[in-house]
Amino acid sequence: MEVLPLHKHKEYLETCIEILNEFWPRSKSAREHSLNQSCDALPISLAFVRKHNHEVEVIGYSRIAAVQGIANACLVESVIVRESHRGKGLGRILMQLTENYAKVRYGVKTVYLNTLDQAGFYSKVGYIKCKPVISLGANANRLSEEMVQKLLGYSTISPDNQNIPVCSGEGANKIPEQSVKTDISSNFSDTVIIKTQAPPPPPPPPPPPSKLELSLNNRAVVRMNPDSVTWMKKDL
C-alpha cells in the first residue's frame, strides 16, 4: 500500500471524488476544482492505493496543506477510507503513509489536524489536543507576507464579518454628541446641541448550526472555529 500524488496520477481522480462524496457530498465540479489544486508544492492530494494481481485499487484519500506562521509544519485533512474497507486498520496505515510523505517530501516535523468526532482515533495514533492553526490552502500565495503577519497577529474581522478592527474597551460603542449650527430665522442664528441617540441593539443571533450541518455545508468555516472541532497535533 502507498499514497500517490493525485496531480501525477489523474487516472485516480474520479475514484477519489467518489470516495470523498460517500461521506462529504459535494458537486462533482466543486470536487474537481479542489482536487485539481494538487501540486508538487502544498496543498497536495494523495490517493491511497494498494496493488493486487497487478491491478491498482484506490481505497482512500488524504490531503496535506501548508500551515502559516509555523516552521516545518503542515495540516492533514480530508483523511478518508472507502466505506467498504473500514474496520480493517486501513485508517491507521493511511495516516502513517501521509505523515511519512509529509516528513520525507517537505521536511515536516509537526502535523496538525482537526476533527469533529474522531479525536479518539487520532489520540490512538499519537495526536494530542492543541490550539487552532491557520491554513490558507491553495490561497496562501495570493496574500503578501504582510497580510499573513496581520492574520497571525490580530483579528481584523468584526462580529459583522466586516474587514475592520474589532474595538473593545471603555467607550468603544459610545456615539459622541454632535454640535450643529442651525439658522433659526433670517435675522439671527443660534447653536443647537443635538444628541444623537444610539441605534437599537441588533436582534439576537440565530442558534449556531449543528456539527453535522457545519460539516456538510462549510467545512472551511468549521475548521477555523475552535468551538466546533477538536484541534490536534503530532510531532514526527
N, C-alpha and C positions, 0 to 999 in steps of 0.2 A: 504494500500500500504506500502511496505517496501523494503529495499535493503538487499540482502543476499550475503555473501562471496561466490564467484564462486568456489573456490577450495573445498568448503564443499557441493556444490550443482552442481556437474558435469553434472547433467541432463539438466542444462540450458546452457551448453557450446555452443552447435550447434546454438541455437537461438540467443545468444549474438553475435556470429560470423556473422550471417545473418543481424542482426540489424546494426552492425558496417560497414559491407560491402555495406549496402544501400547507405551510404554517403562517406565512405573512402574505396574504393575497394582495397583489398589485397588478396593474395593467401590464401587458407584455411590453409595450413601448417604454413604459417607465423603467421596467426591469432592464431592458436592453440598454437604455441610456445610462443607467447606473453601472451595469457590469462592463460596458464599453469604456468606462473611465479607467479601467485597469491598465497599468503601465509598469515599466521597469522601476520607476520611482513610485512612491506611495501616492494614492492608495493602490493596492494590488488585490485582485480577486484570485482565489485559489480553488481549483476543482480537486476534490478528494476522490481519488480513483484507486481501483485495485484491478489487477490483471488475473484472468482466469482462462486457461486454454487459449492463450494468445489473443484474447479479447479484453478490451478495457471497459470497465463498468464505472460510471460516476455514481458515487454513493453519498456524497456530501459536498459542503461548500464552506469557505470561510473568507474573511476579508481583513486585510491589515491596512490601517490608516496611520498617518503621522499624528503626533501629539505636539501641540505648540507650547514652547516655553520650557520643555523638559528634555535635556540631552539624552540621547541613546534610549528613547522610549517609543512605544507605539501603542495603538489601540486596536485590539482584536474584536471584530464584530461580526454579526450575522453567522455565527457558528451553528451549523445545522447538519444533521444526518438524515438521509431519506427515511421516511416514516417506517417503511417496511424493514429497515435494517436496524432499528433502535433496540435497545435492551441487550446488545451484544458487546458492549465495551468499546464501540467504534468512536463514540464521542470523545473518550479519553485519548484514543490514538490520534484523532483529528487535532485535538488541542496540542499534543506533543509535536506533531509534524508542523503545525502552524507556528508554534513557538520556536522550533529549531530553524525553520525557514527565516523567520524574522531575525534570529540571532546570527545565523551564518551570512545571510544576504545583506542585512542592513546594520549589523553590529548592535542590535537591540540588547539592552541589559535589563529593562523593566517593561513588563507588559501590563497594560491596563484594559479593563473591560467593564461593561455594565450589564446588569440582568434584572429582569422583572421578577422572576420566580425560580431561578436556578442557582441561587447562592450556595445551596447545599452541595450541588455537584462541583462547582468551581472551588469550594473550600477543600474538597477531597483531592483536587489535583494541584494544591499548593497556593491558592489565592487567598488573600486576606482583604478585609474591608479597608477602604481608603476614601479620601476626598475626591470629588469630581475633577476631571481634567478637561482641557479644551482641545477638541479636534475639529479642524475645518475641512477635512477630507480633501476632495478634489478642488475646493475653493481656496485652499491655502495660498496658492501662488497668485491669487487675484488681489491680495492685501499686501500693502507695504509693511516693512518691518515695524515702522512707527505705529501703524494701526494695530498690528498684533500685540505690541507692547501695551497699547491702551486697553485692549481686551483683557490682557493678563493683569493689568494694574488696577483697574477700577471699572465699575459698571457704567455704561453710557445709555442704558435702556431704562426709561421711566416706567411706572406702573401702567401708563397708557400705550406702552410699546413705541414711544417716540424716541428718536435719536437725540436726546438731550440728557444732561446730567441729572441724576436724582438728587433733589435737595432734601436736606434734613436739618434738624436743629431748631432752636427757638426763632420764631418769626418766619419760618420757611413758607408757610401758607397764608401769611397775612397780606392783605391788599392795602397799599397806602392811601391816605386821603388825597384828593386832588383839589388844587386851588384853581378856579376858573374865573376869569374876568368877564362879566356879563353886562351889556348895556341895559339899563333899566328904562330910560326914556331918551328922547332927543336932547334933553337939557343937562343930564348928568349920568354918571355911571357909578357903579359900586362893585365891590368884590364879594362874591357869594361863595361860601365854602360848601362844596357838595361832597357828602360822604358816600363813597361807592360801596354798596353792600356786596359782601362775598356771595358768589353763586351758591345755590343749594348743593348739599353734598351729593355725590353721584350715587345711583342705586347700588345696592349690594351686588357683588359679582355672582354669576351663576355658580352652582356647585361644580367642583372640579370633575372632569370626566374620569371614568373608571380606568384602572390599569389596562384592561382589555381594549377599551376604546382608544386609549393613547397608543397602545401597541400597534393596533391595526391602522390607525389614521395618520399618525405623525410620530414615528419613532425618533426622528431627529429632535423634536421638542422633548420627548421623554428623556432622551439621553442627557440633556442639559438640565434636567430637573432632579436635584438630589432627593426630593421627597417622593419621587415616583419610582426610582430604581435603586438598586444596590450597586455601588461602585466598588471594584476590587482590583488588586494588583498582585503581580508576582515578579520577584527578582530572579533572573535567569543565571 
